[in-house]
Amino acid sequence: MSADDTFLEQFEATTWPLEQWHHRQHIKVAYMYLCRYPLGTASIRIREKIKAFNAAKQVPDGLSMGYHETMTQAWLQLVHFSLCEYGPAESADAFYESNPQLSQKKTLRFFYTRERFMTLEGKNEFLSPDVTPLPQSKKQFKPTG
């Protein structure tokens, strides 16, 4: 079993340590789901699994903590764009390292104003960006999963 498979299995089983659940791991999960499933399926799966992980770890849910739909889906779209444009890597860590545009947590500020992003509406449902649209690739990526 690869390190990616082990990590994803631990995440989905909610045994991955909460103190090691950071931005990098969110991007890795998005990448692994997109490598395995079409974008629509990956979108549903990442929502369900992060919510389950948070519930199992008793992560408080509030405007600035817990699951945030707009944040999750915007990042998933950015990972998808990067995957379409630059292709997969030998591992999720290698993909993360070779796509530094995905490493800055504050990147979404280029797409959203704080007023739009930090709302209950944005937390509970995906809101389109109000600064500039998320990029769309003309290239396709076919999951292998």
Secondary structure, 3 states (H helix, E strand, C coil): CCHHHHHHHHHHCCCCCHHHCCHHHHHHHHHHHHHHCCHHHHHHHHHHHHHHHHHHCCCCCECCECCCHHHHHHHHHHHHHHHHHHCCCCCHHHHHHHCHHHCCHHHHHHCCCHHHHCCHHHHHCCCCCCCCCCCCCCCCCCCCC
